[in-house]
Amino acid sequence: MNEQLSTALVVLLVGMITVFVVLSLVVLSGKVLISIVNKYAPEKSSKKTTTSRTSPITRKSSQISSSKVAAIVAAVQQVTQGKGYIRDIKRIT
């Protein structure tokens, strides 16, 4: 019984170490890939203003009141800290 218990503990230890090493390699390779992509392919910044981003919404959504559209736009701006914008508003029924 003692031999079986020690064999089980060795198998458990080897399995846990293997899982730890593989997951560490996945995380490390992901971080390296992200840093390489950010270094050689930086994100292009858009120079659009907030009014040009929201103007298609008010034209497309004639069924939604302008106060609701303004509230939705303000909420998106607040949550995304100015990085997000709304392309379209659709009613889901």
C-alpha positions in Angstrom: 0.0 0.0 0.0 2.8 2.3 0.8 4.4 1.8 -2.6 1.1 2.5 -4.4 0.6 5.7 -2.4 4.1 7.0 -3.2 3.6 6.1 -6.9 0.3 8.0 -6.9 1.9 11.1 -5.3 4.7 11.0 -7.9 2.2 10.8 -10.7 0.2 13.7 -9.1 3.3 15.8 -8.7 4.5 15.2 -12.3 1.0 16.0 -13.6 0.7 19.2 -11.7 4.2 20.4 -12.7 3.5 19.6 -16.3 0.2 21.6 -16.3 2.0 24.5 -14.6 4.8 24.5 -17.1 2.5 24.3 -20.1 0.2 27.1 -18.8 3.2 29.3 -18.0 4.5 28.8 -21.6 1.1 29.8 -23.0 0.9 32.9 -20.9 4.5 33.9 -21.6 4.2 33.3 -25.4 1.0 35.3 -25.4 2.7 38.2 -23.7 5.7 38.0 -26.1 3.3 37.9 -29.1 1.3 40.9 -27.8 4.5 43.0 -27.2 5.8 42.1 -30.7 2.6 43.0 -32.4 2.3 46.3 -30.4 5.9 47.2 -31.3 5.8 46.5 -35.1 2.1 47.1 -35.9 0.9 50.0 -33.7 -2.7 50.9 -33.7 -3.7 53.7 -36.1 -5.3 56.5 -34.3 -8.4 58.1 -35.8 -8.8 61.9 -35.7 -12.6 61.8 -35.8 -14.5 64.0 -33.4 -17.4 62.9 -31.2 -19.9 64.8 -33.3 -18.9 63.1 -36.5 -19.1 59.7 -34.9 -22.6 60.3 -33.6 -24.2 62.1 -36.5 -25.0 59.0 -38.5 -27.0 57.7 -35.6 -29.3 60.6 -35.4 -30.0 60.4 -39.1 -30.6 56.6 -39.1 -32.7 56.4 -36.0 -35.6 58.7 -36.7 -37.9 56.4 -34.6 -35.9 56.9 -31.4 -36.2 60.3 -29.7 -33.1 62.5 -29.7 -33.0 62.5 -25.9 -32.7 58.7 -25.8 -30.0 58.8 -28.5 -28.1 61.4 -26.5 -28.4 59.3 -23.3 -27.1 56.2 -25.1 -24.2 58.1 -26.6 -23.3 59.7 -23.2 -23.5 56.3 -21.5 -21.2 54.7 -24.1 -18.7 57.6 -23.9 -18.7 57.3 -20.1 -18.2 53.5 -20.0 -15.5 53.4 -22.7 -13.8 56.6 -21.6 -14.1 58.2 -25.0 -12.7 55.3 -27.0 -16.0 53.7 -28.0 -18.6 54.9 -30.4 -22.0 53.8 -31.7 -22.4 52.9 -35.4 -26.0 51.9 -35.3 -29.0 51.6 -33.0 -31.4 48.8 -33.7 -34.5 47.9 -31.8 -34.7 44.2 -30.8 -38.2 42.8 -30.5 
